[in-house]
């Protein structure tokens, strides 16, 4: 496979901007901002750091190196979620999927935000406003 390295620095800078910018990357990777700027200027990112940028931060490393998008670019949040999911136990994975399914279902039904729905007799909620269904008329 032919790897076209021309434009590497430009593609690296483009991906840095896409995944959050120099300050965010430096903070999340625990390096100085000048380090990131040096990588952008010289185009010599250490392989372990390039892998971290792809695996945790969501950089499309294939695009940076070859100039062709990998087709599976993830945001930093998505990459972090995937890394946490992969590291979880089976029960942890099941809980994560269940939580996401519940959140998606609630959102599709218009439930969410700071709304609390209470159903049944005698249910009480500590806290702010809520909707109560099934009140008995007295």
N, C-alpha and C positions, 0 to 999 in steps of 0.2 A: 504494500500500500504506500502510495506517495503522500508524504506530509509536506504541505506548503507552509513554511514558517514565515513567509513575508506577511507583514501586517500583524504579527504576534502581539507586539506592544499595544497597538491600537485596539485589538480585540480584547486584550486583557483589561485595558482601561474601560472599555465599553461594558464588560462584565462586572467590573468593580462598581461602576455607577449603577448597573441594573440591580445588584444584590444589596445595595444599601449605602455605598460610598465608602471613602477611605476611613473616616472616623468610626463608623459602625464596625467595619471589618477589623480595624486595629483593636478596638475595644473587645470584640468577641473573640479574637485570636490571641489577645494578650501581648500584642507587639506595639511598638511606637508607630505613629502615623508616618514618620519619616521612612520607616522600613517599607511600608506599602508604596510610598512615593518612589523610593529607590527601585523597587520591583517594577513599577510602571515605567520608569525612565530607562532602566538598563535591560529590562525584559529577562531577568534571570531569577525567577522564583524558585526556591528550593522545592524539590519534588514532594517532600512531606507536607509542605505548606500548600502547594498547588492541590494536592489530594484533599487536604482539609477544606480548602476553599470549595472544592467540588462536593465533598461528602457532607459537610456540616452547613456550609454557607449557601449552597445551591448554585454555585458558579457552573456554567456549562464549559467544563474543561476541554471537552472534545472540540468545541467551537474555538476556544482560545488557541489550541494547538494546531488544528487542521483547517480552520476557517469554515467548517460545515457544522451546523447545529445538530446536536445529538437527538433532538426531538423530544427530550424528556427533561427540560430545564425545570427545576423546582425552586420556589422561593426559599429563603432562609428558614422561615417558619415550617414550611412543608418538609424540608430536609431534616430539620431538628425532630419533627414529629416522626418521620420515617426512621431515623436513627434510634429514637426512644422505643418505637414499636418493635424494631428488630432486636433490641436488647432486652425486651420484656419477656417474662415468663408467659406460658400459654394462658394462664388466668388473667394476667395483666393485659394481654392482647385482646382477650374476650371482653374485658371490662372497657377497654378503649373503644373497641368497635361498637359495643352497646351504648356507650355514652354519645358517640358521634351519631349513631342511628337515632337515638332519642332526641338529640338536639335538632337533627334535620327534620324529624317528624313533627316536633313541637313548632319549629319555625314554619313549616308548610301549613300548619293549622292556625297560624297567627298567634301562637302562644310564645311568650318570651319577654325579654326585657325585664321590667320590674313588675310584671303582672303576675298575680297569684290567683289561681282558680281553686275554689273550695266547693266540694260537692258532698251531699249527704246531710244527715241531721246532727246537730250539736258540734260541728267542726268549728274550731276556733283557730285563729292565726295571730301570733304575736307579731307586731310590726305595723307597717303602713297600710294603705288602702288595699282592699281586695274585693273581688266579686263573689257574691254568695248566691248559689243556686239552690232551689228547693226549700226556701224559707217557708215555715208553716204560718199561716194566717192566724192571728189571735183575735 
